[in-house]
Amino acid sequence: MNKITFTIATMALMLCSCTFNSNNDMTENPSIKTILNRKSVRKYTEQKVEKEKVDLLVRAAFAAPSGKNLRPWEIIVVDDTAILKGLGEQLHNAPMLKNAPLAIIIAGDTVRSSYWYLDCSAATENVLLAAEALKLGAVWTAAYPYDDRIAVIKSFVPMPDNIQPLVVIPIGYPLDPNKQPMDKYDESKIHYNKF
């Protein structure tokens, strides 16, 4: 075998090997990787989130599935520092809002859909995954079903009676960009064909 033939054969073998490995290691798929790397981030730098990224986060929310395609969600983007600080001071579950440059409130129309909170949960997860994909940090902070939290949110961001906030998502660039996700995998909770 001459040198050129050997080089071509070696390169072909390497290419096949790379293709084979990447096809078999499904955790390297960008979508799967984003899902597995999602983490709750509560500390942010002072860097503002660019409008292009905010737009992508909102588009991700709208891409969520919804029962009967009713899409009962309303999306409120909050970047007013006074509102963020006020929410952070009054919501005991979300003090990180005081230092977040951005929050997205996912709210639902209770008249449009009786299961608005399920659809809004899907929209919320999409925002969290999009934040991870964009190298942003975010965390789910529940409003619904807590009347006191809902009242606080509505005092800062007035909305009609039929619109209920499900969650406030603080978002920003992570103070610790190397934070690792928790391993939540639990084989004992997996059941095949029976419980």
Secondary structure, DSSP 8 states (H G I E B T S, - for coil): --HHHHHHHHHHHHHHHHHHHHHH-GGGSHHHHHHHH--B---B-S----HHHHHHHHHHHHTS--GGG---EEEEEE--HHHHHHHHHH-TT-GGGGG-SEEEEEEEETTT-TTHHHHHHHHHHHHHHHHHHTT-EE--EE-TT-HHHHHHHHHHS---TTEEEEEEEEEE-BSSTT--------GGG--SS--
